Amino acid sequence: MKHIYFFIFIFINISTYAQQHQIQIELVDENVGYSLTVGGQYSNESNDAGLNLIFQNHNVTSYEMVYGYTNETMMDKLGVVSCEDCDVEQFLQDLTNYNSVINYVDIFSGDVLSNGLVLNLVDNNVGSFVSYSNEIAVTNDGGLNQIFSDYNVRLYENVNVGTSYEQYELVCNCDANLLKQELDSYSTVVSITDYVYASFLLSTADIESQVVKIYPNPFTNMINLDTVTPIKTIEVYNILGKRVHVSSKTRNFENFAPTLTRGIYLLKIINQNGQTSTKKLIKN
């Protein structure tokens, strides 16, 4: 009888530890391989037959597009795939091998993109982008170039060009955690680094009941943002719908906001519970 109980215990534990795994993918072309999730109804399919076959072979339960980068190169190319009881290593390999559609894959942490960072320079004239060489970003600073070469930084773009709060987004074929440590230690050139936080395009409910205070609004030279729940991302959109700023820290937003030109903006705040609040922002 003891042996029977032992078998039941093992079976229960195996069942308990069946997990959902999430994988971050980057498409080669935003028009090929994107998710068929529509109107909040989640799908486990893409618009590409070859990718769908891989999904079927690995028991994919959902596939959603996400955003986090503001640069046009990466816009609309990022997705997160969930699979159940799948061989993660084989799944990653199959996706990597399908390189006509998939440019990059990695494990998704459920919060940040695994191979991207944002950074601010101590001096906007030191460490600025120059060109690309052998698919690696080149700046006007030798030390930064060595780091970029070591970590295969393949995209480095100023997303707030022409403002007093210039900020770069970078994408690497590397572990962003290790790259962040390297950049943080290069403090003579790099002042601030932060992760790129992923937001699901269709899965987040727009809940206005969360307490969000923005004051003064309209504002001129200073603005304050207070929330009850810790913030995951803060995004600012202009009247044309173009995202002009994204951050995970209130301080970064408050420093950036005064650099905006006069006009009306949309402020989208996503808290750590996945709730979204959208506010009108007016700069005098």
N, C-alpha and C positions, 0 to 999 in steps of 0.2 A: 504493500500500500504506500509506503514511503517513496518508492520509486515512481509510482504513478503521480503522486503530488509533485515530485521534482520535475517530471515531464511537463505537467500543467504549468508550473511556475516558469519554466523556460519558454514555453509557448506564449504565455501571456506577456512576458518581457519582450520577446521578439516582435509581437504585434504592437506593443506600446511604443517601441522605438522606430516604427515605420515613420519616415519623415518626408515632409515636402522640402525639396531642394530648389533654390533659385539661382539662375544663371543670367548674367548680364551679357547682352550681345550688342554689337555695333554693326550696322548694315553697311555694305559698300555703297549702295544707292538707296536713298530714302523711299524710292518708288518700288523697290523690289524686296519683298520679304517682310513688309510691315504687317502689323497685327490687324485681324479682322474684328477686333473688339469694337462694338458700336453701341452708343447710347447707354453705357454702363452695363450691358450684357456681355459678360466675359467670354472670350473665345479661346480655343486652344489651337487656332489655325492662323496661317499667314496667307498672303496672296501669291505665294510661290509653292508650286507642287513639290519640288525637291526638298524644300525646308519642311513642308508638312510631313513628308515621308520620314524624315529624321525625327520629327516630333512624335509621330505615331510609334516609332520603334523604341522610344524612351518614355512612353506613358506621360506625355505632357498634359497637364491639367488646365493651364492658362498661359496666355501670352499677351502682354500688355506693353504699349509704348510708354516711355517715360521721358522726362526732360530734366535738365539740370544745367547744361551749358547754354550760354547766350549767343555764342558765335555761330554764324551761318553754316560753317563747315560741318559741325556736329548736330545741328538742329534736325530733328525728325529721323535720326538714325539709330536711336537707342531704344532697346526693348529689354524686358525682363521675362524670362521663361520659367515657369514652375513645373516640376515633375515630381511624381510620387513613386517611391521605391525604385528609383532608377540608378543605374550605374553612372555616377556623376563623371568619373574620369573618362569613360567611354563616350558619354554624351558630349563632353567638352571636346574630345578628339574628333568626333564626327562633325561637330559644328565647325571646328577649326579647318578640317579638310574641305569643307564646302565653301572654299574661299572665293568663289565667284559671286556669292551673295553675302557671306559673313566676313567682316574685316577683323573683328576682335571678339574674344569671349573670355569670361572670367566668372568666378563665383561672385554672387551679389550678396552684400551684407544685409540688405534690407533697409539701408539708410543712405549710404554714400556710394558714389561711383568709384570703382576699385582702381581706376587708372587716370584720375584727373585731379587737378588742384587749381585754386585761384591764388594769385600772389600780388603783393604790392611791392614796389621798389623803394629803396631809401631815397634815391634820386632818379626821377623819370628819364634822365639822360644817360644813366648807367645801367645796362642790362636790357636795353630796348631791342626789339626785334630788328634783324637785318635781312635774313633770307633763310632758305632751307638748303642744306647740302647733304646729299645721300639720304634724304628723307628725315634728317635731323634738324631741328630748329637751331639757328645761329643768331647770337646776339652780338652787341658791341663790347661784351665783357668776357675775357678769357676764362675766368673762373667759373662763370655761369655756363659757358660753352662746354667745359669739361664735365660738369654735372649733367648737362643735357645729353651729352654723348654717352656717358656711363649708364644713364637710365632710359635711353632711347626716347627722348621727348620729340614727338613727331608733329606736334602742333603747339604753337605759342602765339597767342593773339591778344592784342590790346582791345578790350571790350568797352573801355570808357575813354577812348582816344580823344584828345583835345580838351579834357577836363582837368581840374586840379586834383582829382582823385582817380588817377589812372589805375586800372586793374587788369591783370593778364589772366587768361585762362590757358592752361596747358594740358595736353593729353600725352601720355607715354605708353609704351609697351613695357610696363613695369608695375611694381607694387607701389601704389601712391603713398603708403605709410612710410616706406623706406626713403622715397624721394622727398617727402615732407621733412623728415629728420635731417636729410642732407641740406636742403634749402634753408631750414631754420638755423642751422649752424653757420650758414654763410650770411651772417647778419650785417656785414659791411655793405652788401648790395641788396639783400632781400629783407624787407621790414616785416611783412606779415604773410603767412600762408594759411590757407584754409582748404577744407575738403569741398568737393562739389556734391551737393545734396540732391538726391533724385526725388522727383515728384511725379506721381502717376497722373497721366493726362485725364483719365476718366473715372478713377476709383475713389477720389476724395470728395466727400459730401461738402457742400457749401453751407456751413453752419454759422449763421450770423450771431447766434446767441452767446458765443464766447466773448469775454470782455476784452476789447481792444480800444485803447485811448491814444489818439494822435493829437498833439497840441504844440504850438498853435497851428491851426489849419483854416485859412490860408497861412503860409509862413514865408519868411524872407531869408533870414540868415541862420536860423536855428530851428530845429524841430525835435520833439521828444516822442518816443513810442513806448507805451507801457502795455503789457499783456499779463493776464493771470497765469496762463499755461506757458511753459517754456517754448521758445520758437524753434522751428525746424528750418524754415526758409522765409525770407522776405524778398519779394519781387516787385519791381517797379516797371510799369508799361507806359509808353507814351500814347497819344491819342490815335496813332496809326496802328496800335496793337503790337509794336515792337518792344521787346523786353530790353530795358536799358540798364538794369542792375539786378543782381541777385546776391544774397548773402545769408549766412546762418547766424549772424550776430547783429543785435540791435545797434551796437556802437558803430559798426561799419555802415549801416543804413543812415544813421544820424550824421555821420561824417560825409557821406556821399550826397545826401539830399540837397544841401546848399549849393552844390555845383550844377544842379539842374537849371536849365533856362526857364524863363517865365512860361507858365502854361498849366494845363490840367493833365494829371497823370492818374493812373490806376495803381493802387497799392494792394498787393495780394499777400496775405500772411497765412502761412501754414504752420500750425503748432505741432508739438510732438505727439499729439493724439490723432494726427491726420486731419484735423478740422481746418477749414479754410474760412478766412474772413476777407472780404474785398471792400476797400474804401477808396473814395475819391480824394486825391491829393492835389492841392493847388499851391503853386509857387508864384509869389508876387514878384 
